[in-house]
Amino acid sequence: MSTTRTSRRQPACDDEMEDSMNEKQGPLAGVRVADFGHVLAGPYSTMLLAELGAEVIKIESGSKIDEQRVLHGAGASKDPEASSNFFEINLNKRSVTLNLKQERGVELAERIVAKCDVVMENMRPGVMDRLGLGYETLRAVKPDIIMLSLSGFGATGPFRSYTAYAPCFTCFSGQANLTGYADGTPNQLTSSGDSRAGTTGAFAILAALLIRQRTGAGQYIDLSSSEALNQLIGDQMMDWTMNRRSPSRTGNHDAQMAPHNVYRTAGDDEWVSIAVQDDDHWAAFVGILGSPSWATDPDLATSAGRLAREEELDERIAAWTRTRRASDLTEKLQAAGIAAMPSFTAEQVFNDPQLLHRGAITEVDHVRLGRRRTIAPPWLFSRTPARITRPAPQLGEDNDEILGGLLGIQPDELEDHIAVGAVR
């Protein structure tokens, strides 16, 4: 494991006399989280907390490994310690391996929870209760505990026991039906639904921590991933409520702006996004086009006129962008105040000067994967920086530190737990 500490460039602090030790700590320093998460939504939620300085203890099992330990972009991995997927959503965490099917394993989990402020789990509703780790049980162990249960459809209702991955969230929420081209199929948005649900979970935990700070009381949070995504399309839902219209897919088009699309440019699979906000920006855009006769047509001087001929506009603009580089187009259009940006590949993201300048790309050393570039925390705090302090943990990497150090279990007792299979 690397001890390298990587953080983003921070804005200057007004008070130069601020205690340097406090400035090195993240906003959630002192908060401890028991993470029973697996796959993506739950682990992503707790990774956000870890990047903000919380101590996150991932409670997992060597007999039923988190599937992200054996999956990555190229398929399945034979080495559970070398998955890029797991690496990217479990940064800054510690790992302890417990057998939750054994009473002694459950008792050890309870002892960890007793030392924590937050519990997060994203198992199917009812599983934690059957394991003996439901909210009422854990509240008896730690009365002010905050517990987030993040599931596909929530802990109640007729769908509560349904199996759910991200495509289920996006379809049930209505997002998939809104995403894609008018003549195409709904777009499931892959794993982005998981990360959005996880972000909502982290937000809920922060709110509960604030309430506990004010009142001293913990609480239980029942979060449906589908509902978390549904509340992101409120304007579309309002259209149905007010007008009985059920919006559908419109590709890259916008209801008010035209042109508003992504256009192919010169180069291998290079594209540029262009969005012309209003009539004044259209006039500027026409000048950059070189004021061809088709663009100076008075009918195109208004948004309504451009929207009425949007297909024609897209064809003409696509012919113009096809012979130009996306970066050159972006520079010229942005200079005129027109929203434009290339469609970045992963390679371009990791080498972009804007992101590098802001410290948004960082490097982390991993014992099996080596030095890896990754995305840094997005927040720039002036006093309490979010940072990546350690790579994703190896399976059970912190058993001795957590069980021996945090819980005070003596070596001979720990060996006994291992011998009977409670720790593995």
C-alpha positions as CSV (number, residue, x, y, z in Angstrom):
1,M,0.0,0.0,0.0
2,S,1.2,3.5,-0.8
3,T,1.6,6.1,1.8
4,T,1.7,8.9,-0.8
5,R,-0.9,11.5,0.0
6,T,-2.4,13.3,-3.0
7,S,-4.8,16.2,-2.9
8,R,-6.0,18.9,-5.3
9,R,-4.6,22.4,-5.5
10,Q,-6.6,24.5,-3.0
11,P,-7.6,28.2,-3.1
12,A,-5.7,30.5,-0.8
13,C,-6.8,30.6,2.8
14,D,-7.7,34.0,4.2
15,D,-6.4,33.2,7.7
16,E,-2.7,32.2,7.3
17,M,-2.5,31.5,11.0
18,E,-5.1,28.6,10.8
19,D,-3.7,25.5,12.5
20,S,-1.8,23.5,10.0
21,M,-2.8,20.2,11.4
22,N,-6.5,21.1,11.1
23,E,-6.0,22.2,7.5
24,K,-4.6,18.8,6.6
25,Q,-7.8,17.1,7.7
26,G,-10.8,16.6,5.5
27,P,-14.2,18.1,6.4
28,L,-15.4,14.7,7.8
29,A,-12.3,14.0,9.8
30,G,-13.3,12.1,13.0
31,V,-16.3,10.4,11.3
32,R,-16.1,6.6,11.1
33,V,-18.3,4.6,8.7
34,A,-19.0,0.9,8.6
35,D,-19.4,0.1,4.9
36,F,-21.4,-3.1,4.1
37,G,-21.7,-2.0,0.5
38,H,-21.0,-4.0,-2.6
39,V,-21.0,-3.6,-6.4
40,L,-21.2,0.2,-7.2
41,A,-23.9,2.4,-5.7
42,G,-23.1,1.8,-2.0
43,P,-19.3,1.7,-2.4
44,Y,-19.4,4.9,-4.4
45,S,-21.4,6.7,-1.7
46,T,-18.9,5.8,1.0
47,M,-15.9,6.6,-1.2
48,L,-17.2,10.2,-1.4
49,L,-17.3,10.3,2.4
50,A,-13.8,8.8,2.5
51,E,-12.5,11.4,0.1
52,L,-14.0,14.0,2.5
53,G,-11.9,12.6,5.3
54,A,-14.2,10.0,6.9
55,E,-12.6,6.7,8.0
56,V,-14.4,4.1,6.0
57,I,-14.2,0.4,7.0
58,K,-15.3,-1.9,4.3
59,I,-16.7,-5.1,5.8
60,E,-16.5,-7.8,3.3
61,S,-16.0,-11.6,3.0
62,G,-13.3,-13.8,1.5
63,S,-16.0,-16.4,0.7
64,K,-18.4,-14.1,-1.1
65,I,-16.2,-11.5,-2.8
66,D,-17.6,-8.2,-3.9
67,E,-18.2,-8.7,-7.6
68,Q,-16.3,-5.5,-8.4
69,R,-13.1,-7.2,-7.2
70,V,-13.4,-9.6,-10.2
71,L,-14.8,-7.3,-12.9
72,H,-13.2,-4.6,-14.8
73,G,-13.5,-2.8,-18.2
74,A,-12.0,-5.7,-20.2
75,G,-14.2,-8.3,-18.5
76,A,-13.5,-10.7,-15.6
77,S,-10.3,-10.7,-13.6
78,K,-8.8,-13.8,-12.1
79,D,-7.1,-11.7,-9.5
80,P,-9.5,-10.1,-6.9
81,E,-6.7,-7.7,-5.9
82,A,-6.1,-6.3,-9.4
83,S,-9.5,-5.0,-10.5
84,S,-9.6,-1.5,-11.9
85,N,-13.3,-1.3,-11.2
86,F,-12.8,-2.0,-7.5
87,F,-9.8,0.4,-7.4
88,E,-11.9,3.3,-8.8
89,I,-14.8,3.1,-6.3
90,N,-13.1,2.1,-3.1
91,L,-10.2,4.6,-2.7
92,N,-9.3,5.7,0.8
93,K,-11.0,2.7,2.5
94,R,-9.9,0.0,4.9
95,S,-10.9,-3.6,4.5
96,V,-11.8,-6.2,7.2
97,T,-13.1,-9.7,6.3
98,L,-15.8,-11.2,8.4
99,N,-18.0,-14.2,7.9
100,L,-21.5,-12.8,8.6
101,K,-23.1,-16.2,8.4
102,Q,-21.4,-17.0,11.7
103,E,-22.6,-15.7,15.0
104,R,-19.1,-14.7,16.0
105,G,-18.6,-12.8,12.7
106,V,-21.8,-10.9,13.3
107,E,-20.7,-10.1,16.9
108,L,-17.4,-8.7,15.5
109,A,-19.4,-6.6,13.0
110,E,-21.5,-5.2,15.9
111,R,-18.4,-4.3,17.8
112,I,-17.1,-2.4,14.8
113,V,-20.5,-0.6,14.4
114,A,-20.3,0.4,18.1
115,K,-17.2,2.4,17.2
116,C,-18.8,4.0,14.2
117,D,-21.0,7.0,13.4
118,V,-22.6,5.7,10.2
119,V,-23.6,2.3,8.7
120,M,-24.2,2.0,5.0
121,E,-25.5,-1.1,3.3
122,N,-27.0,-1.7,-0.2
123,M,-28.1,-5.3,0.1
124,R,-31.6,-6.3,-0.9
125,P,-34.2,-5.2,1.8
126,G,-34.4,-7.7,4.7
127,V,-30.9,-9.2,4.2
128,M,-29.3,-7.1,7.0
129,D,-32.2,-8.1,9.4
130,R,-31.7,-11.8,8.6
131,L,-28.0,-11.4,9.3
132,G,-28.8,-10.0,12.7
133,L,-27.6,-6.5,11.7
134,G,-30.8,-4.6,11.1
135,Y,-31.2,-1.0,12.3
136,E,-33.0,-1.9,15.5
137,T,-30.2,-4.3,16.5
138,L,-27.5,-1.8,15.6
139,R,-29.3,1.0,17.4
140,A,-29.2,-1.1,20.6
141,V,-25.4,-1.4,20.0
142,K,-25.0,2.3,19.2
143,P,-28.0,4.5,20.1
144,D,-27.0,7.5,18.0
145,I,-26.0,5.4,14.9
146,I,-27.0,6.7,11.4
147,M,-27.9,3.9,9.0
148,L,-28.4,4.2,5.3
149,S,-30.1,1.4,3.4
150,L,-29.7,1.9,-0.3
151,S,-31.7,-0.5,-2.5
152,G,-33.2,-0.6,-5.9
153,F,-36.8,0.3,-5.0
154,G,-36.7,1.0,-1.3
155,A,-37.5,-1.1,1.8
156,T,-41.2,-1.0,1.4
157,G,-43.7,-1.5,-1.4
158,P,-44.5,-4.3,-3.9
159,F,-41.1,-4.0,-5.7
160,R,-39.0,-4.1,-2.5
161,S,-37.6,-7.6,-3.2
162,Y,-36.9,-7.0,-6.9
163,T,-33.4,-7.6,-8.1
164,A,-32.0,-4.3,-9.4
165,Y,-28.9,-3.1,-11.2
166,A,-28.4,0.4,-12.7
167,P,-30.4,-0.3,-15.9
168,C,-33.4,-1.1,-13.6
169,F,-33.0,2.2,-11.8
170,T,-32.8,4.3,-14.9
171,C,-35.7,2.5,-16.6
172,F,-38.0,2.7,-13.5
173,S,-37.1,6.3,-12.8
174,G,-38.1,7.5,-16.3
175,Q,-34.6,8.6,-17.2
176,A,-34.0,5.9,-19.8
177,N,-37.1,6.8,-21.7
178,L,-35.9,10.4,-22.0
179,T,-32.4,9.5,-23.1
180,G,-31.6,8.6,-26.7
181,Y,-32.7,9.5,-30.2
182,A,-36.4,10.0,-31.2
183,D,-36.2,7.0,-33.6
184,G,-34.0,4.9,-31.2
185,T,-34.4,2.8,-28.1
186,P,-34.3,4.0,-24.5
187,N,-30.8,4.4,-23.2
188,Q,-30.1,2.6,-19.9
189,L,-27.1,5.0,-19.1
190,T,-25.1,2.0,-17.7
191,S,-23.4,2.5,-14.4
192,S,-24.0,6.3,-14.1
193,G,-27.3,5.5,-12.4
194,D,-25.4,3.8,-9.6
195,S,-23.1,6.8,-9.0
196,R,-26.0,9.2,-9.0
197,A,-27.8,7.1,-6.4
198,G,-24.6,6.8,-4.4
199,T,-24.1,10.6,-4.5
200,T,-27.7,11.0,-3.2
201,G,-26.9,8.6,-0.4
202,A,-23.8,10.5,0.6
203,F,-25.9,13.7,0.7
204,A,-28.5,12.1,3.0
205,I,-25.7,10.9,5.3
206,L,-24.3,14.4,5.6
207,A,-27.7,15.8,6.4
208,A,-28.2,13.1,9.1
209,L,-24.8,13.9,10.6
210,L,-25.8,17.6,10.8
211,I,-29.1,16.7,12.5
212,R,-27.2,14.4,15.0
213,Q,-24.8,17.2,15.7
214,R,-27.7,19.5,16.6
215,T,-29.9,17.0,18.5
216,G,-27.7,14.1,19.4
217,A,-30.1,11.6,17.7
218,G,-29.2,9.2,15.0
219,Q,-31.7,7.8,12.4
220,Y,-32.5,5.3,9.7
221,I,-32.5,6.4,6.1
222,D,-34.4,4.3,3.5
223,L,-33.2,5.3,0.0
224,S,-34.6,4.0,-3.2
225,S,-32.0,4.3,-6.1
226,S,-34.9,4.6,-8.6
227,E,-36.5,7.4,-6.6
228,A,-33.1,9.2,-6.3
229,L,-32.9,9.2,-10.1
230,N,-36.6,10.1,-10.6
231,Q,-36.2,13.3,-8.6
232,L,-33.6,14.4,-11.1
233,I,-36.1,14.8,-13.9
234,G,-38.7,16.9,-12.1
235,D,-39.2,19.3,-15.0
236,Q,-40.2,16.4,-17.2
237,M,-42.6,15.0,-14.6
238,M,-44.1,18.5,-14.2
239,D,-44.9,18.5,-18.0
240,W,-47.1,15.5,-17.4
241,T,-48.7,17.0,-14.3
242,M,-49.5,20.3,-15.9
243,N,-50.1,19.5,-19.5
244,R,-50.7,15.7,-19.6
245,R,-47.7,15.4,-22.0
246,S,-45.3,12.5,-21.4
247,P,-41.9,13.7,-22.8
248,S,-39.8,11.3,-24.8
249,R,-36.4,11.1,-26.4
250,T,-35.2,14.1,-28.5
251,G,-31.5,13.2,-29.0
252,N,-29.2,16.2,-28.5
253,H,-31.9,18.7,-29.3
254,D,-33.2,21.4,-26.9
255,A,-36.7,22.9,-26.6
256,Q,-35.4,26.5,-26.8
257,M,-31.9,26.5,-28.3
258,A,-31.0,25.8,-31.9
259,P,-28.5,24.8,-33.1
260,H,-27.9,22.5,-30.2
261,N,-26.1,19.3,-31.1
262,V,-22.8,17.3,-31.3
263,Y,-21.2,17.5,-34.7
264,R,-18.5,15.3,-36.3
265,T,-15.2,17.1,-36.9
266,A,-11.9,16.4,-38.7
267,G,-9.9,13.6,-37.2
268,D,-10.6,10.1,-36.2
269,D,-14.0,9.9,-34.4
270,E,-13.7,13.5,-33.1
271,W,-16.8,15.6,-32.3
272,V,-17.7,19.0,-31.0
273,S,-20.7,20.1,-28.9
274,I,-22.2,23.4,-30.0
275,A,-25.1,25.2,-28.2
276,V,-26.2,28.6,-29.5
277,Q,-28.1,30.3,-26.6
278,D,-30.0,33.1,-28.2
279,D,-30.3,35.4,-31.2
280,D,-27.3,37.5,-30.3
281,H,-25.1,34.4,-30.1
282,W,-26.5,33.2,-33.4
283,A,-25.4,36.4,-35.0
284,A,-21.9,35.8,-33.7
285,F,-22.0,32.2,-34.9
286,V,-22.9,33.4,-38.4
287,G,-19.9,35.6,-38.4
288,I,-17.6,32.7,-37.5
289,L,-19.2,30.7,-40.3
290,G,-18.2,33.4,-42.7
291,S,-21.7,34.8,-43.2
292,P,-22.8,32.3,-45.9
293,S,-26.0,33.2,-47.6
294,W,-28.0,30.4,-46.1
295,A,-27.0,31.5,-42.5
296,T,-28.1,35.2,-43.2
297,D,-31.6,34.1,-44.1
298,P,-33.9,36.4,-41.9
299,D,-36.0,33.4,-40.9
300,L,-33.0,32.1,-39.0
301,A,-32.5,35.3,-37.0
302,T,-34.9,34.1,-34.3
303,S,-34.9,31.1,-32.1
304,A,-38.4,30.1,-33.3
305,G,-37.2,30.2,-36.9
306,R,-34.1,28.2,-36.2
307,L,-36.1,25.5,-34.3
308,A,-38.4,25.2,-37.2
309,R,-35.5,24.4,-39.5
310,E,-33.3,22.6,-37.1
311,E,-32.7,19.5,-39.3
312,E,-31.5,21.7,-42.1
313,L,-29.2,23.7,-39.7
314,D,-27.7,20.5,-38.4
315,E,-26.8,19.3,-41.9
316,R,-25.2,22.6,-42.8
317,I,-23.3,22.9,-39.6
318,A,-22.1,19.3,-39.8
319,A,-20.7,19.9,-43.2
320,W,-18.8,23.0,-41.9
321,T,-17.4,21.2,-38.8
322,R,-16.4,18.1,-40.7
323,T,-13.3,19.8,-42.2
324,R,-12.2,21.5,-38.9
325,R,-10.6,20.2,-35.7
326,A,-12.7,20.1,-32.6
327,S,-10.1,22.0,-30.6
328,D,-9.9,24.8,-33.1
329,L,-13.6,25.2,-33.3
330,T,-13.9,25.3,-29.5
331,E,-11.3,28.0,-29.3
332,K,-13.0,30.2,-31.9
333,L,-16.6,29.7,-30.6
334,Q,-15.7,30.2,-27.0
335,A,-13.9,33.4,-27.9
336,A,-17.2,34.7,-29.2
337,G,-19.1,33.5,-26.0
338,I,-20.7,30.5,-27.7
339,A,-20.9,27.3,-25.7
340,A,-18.7,24.7,-27.4
341,M,-16.5,21.8,-26.3
342,P,-14.9,18.7,-27.8
343,S,-16.3,15.3,-26.9
344,F,-13.3,14.0,-24.8
345,T,-12.0,10.5,-24.8
346,A,-10.6,9.0,-21.6
347,E,-7.1,9.7,-22.9
348,Q,-7.9,13.4,-23.5
349,V,-9.5,13.7,-20.1
350,F,-6.3,12.5,-18.4
351,N,-4.1,14.8,-20.4
352,D,-6.3,18.0,-20.5
353,P,-4.4,21.1,-19.4
354,Q,-7.5,22.5,-17.6
355,L,-7.9,19.4,-15.5
356,L,-4.2,19.1,-14.9
357,H,-3.9,22.7,-13.8
358,R,-6.7,22.3,-11.2
359,G,-5.2,19.0,-9.9
360,A,-8.2,17.1,-11.0
361,I,-6.0,14.2,-12.2
362,T,-3.8,12.5,-9.6
363,E,-1.7,9.4,-9.2
364,V,-2.1,6.6,-6.7
365,D,0.3,3.7,-6.0
366,H,-1.4,0.3,-5.8
367,V,0.5,-2.9,-4.7
368,R,-0.8,-4.9,-7.6
369,L,-1.8,-2.4,-10.2
370,G,1.2,-0.2,-9.8
371,R,1.0,3.6,-10.2
372,R,-2.4,4.5,-11.6
373,R,-3.9,7.8,-12.7
374,T,-7.3,8.6,-11.3
375,I,-9.8,11.4,-10.9
376,A,-9.2,13.4,-7.8
377,P,-12.1,14.6,-5.5
378,P,-14.0,17.4,-7.2
379,W,-14.3,19.7,-4.2
380,L,-11.8,22.5,-3.5
381,F,-12.0,23.4,0.2
382,S,-10.0,26.4,1.3
383,R,-9.2,25.0,4.8
384,T,-10.1,21.2,4.9
385,P,-9.0,19.7,1.6
386,A,-10.6,16.5,0.2
387,R,-7.9,14.1,-0.8
388,I,-6.9,10.6,-1.8
389,T,-4.7,9.2,1.0
390,R,-4.6,5.5,0.0
391,P,-5.5,3.1,-2.8
392,A,-8.4,0.7,-2.6
393,P,-7.6,-2.0,0.0
394,Q,-6.6,-5.5,-0.5
395,L,-9.1,-8.1,0.8
396,G,-8.8,-8.1,4.6
397,E,-5.7,-5.8,4.5
398,D,-6.7,-4.0,7.7
399,N,-7.8,-7.0,9.8
400,D,-5.0,-6.6,12.3
401,E,-5.4,-2.8,12.6
402,I,-9.2,-2.8,12.9
403,L,-9.8,-6.0,14.9
404,G,-6.6,-5.7,17.0
405,G,-6.2,-2.0,17.2
406,L,-9.7,-0.5,17.1
407,L,-11.5,-3.4,18.9
408,G,-8.5,-4.3,21.1
409,I,-8.7,-8.0,20.3
410,Q,-5.6,-9.9,21.4
411,P,-3.5,-11.9,19.0
412,D,-4.5,-15.3,20.4
413,E,-8.2,-14.4,20.3
414,L,-7.9,-13.1,16.8
415,E,-6.2,-16.4,15.7
416,D,-9.1,-18.2,17.3
417,H,-11.6,-16.1,15.2
418,I,-9.6,-17.0,12.1
419,A,-9.4,-20.7,13.0
420,V,-13.2,-21.0,13.4
421,G,-13.9,-19.0,10.2
422,A,-15.4,-15.9,11.8
423,V,-12.6,-13.8,10.2
424,R,-11.8,-14.7,6.6
